[in-house]
Amino acid sequence: MSTTTSTSSSTTSTTSTSTTSQGCPVPQNCVKVLSSTQYTDSLGATHVVGEVQNQISQNLDSVVVAVTFYAADGKTLETDSSLVLMSILTPSQKSPFDVYTLNQNLGNDHYTVAVTDASVTSNIPYANLAIQGPVSQIQSGFYHVTGQIANTGTNTANSVEVVVTLYDTGGKVVAVALSPTTPPVLHASETGSFDAETDSNVNSIASFAVQVQSS
């Protein structure tokens, strides 16, 4: 059983009643890819996990990451894409991503990662969800990050979800984990628990960061 030191963030997101959204003319100028790792999971699916960061002074949503897989001769085998896991990125905020394909015979030689979409939004994250005491342990081959989320504000937070980014010793993302809180709806002054787990690259994980969001 092992534990790691966490880098915790209480950045959260929720839907605002006043919304304006427009695309970034060049999404790669708005959002930077910081790192990525490819691995095959226990079911044979190929994943590319990594992390992006908001590079502008405005909030962003609808951030999409695309991964293109190539053969050794440079031939394109497949392109897959996915939204990043944090629904809103405030200025300088990071978010993990997990793009995967169920093609078990992919056999790629290399891949590229690109941010293909991002929108400026006036939605404001709900800042009153506090992360309490996240700790980690390995049980039965799964890496668990557990803790509590406290609603310290006056609004009700719906569909509260914890997003965990897991890093190796060099700070490179090697896995991600998600968990709803129990209960998933937190009223003012209520606290919920979470248990985010993964069986991917367990022995490579050296540290983690926790974020939380709601709708």
Secondary structure, DSSP 8 states (H G I E B T S, - for coil): -----EEE--------SS--EEE-SSHHHHEEEEEEEEEE-TTS-EEEEEEEEE-SSS-EEEEEEEEEEE-TTS-EEEEEEEE-SSSEE-TT-EEEEEEEE--TT---SEEEEEEEEEEEE-------EEEEEEEEEEETTEEEEEEEEEE-SSS-B-S-EEEEEEE-TTS-EEEEEEEE-BSS-B-TT-EEEEEEEE-SSGGG--EEEEEEE--
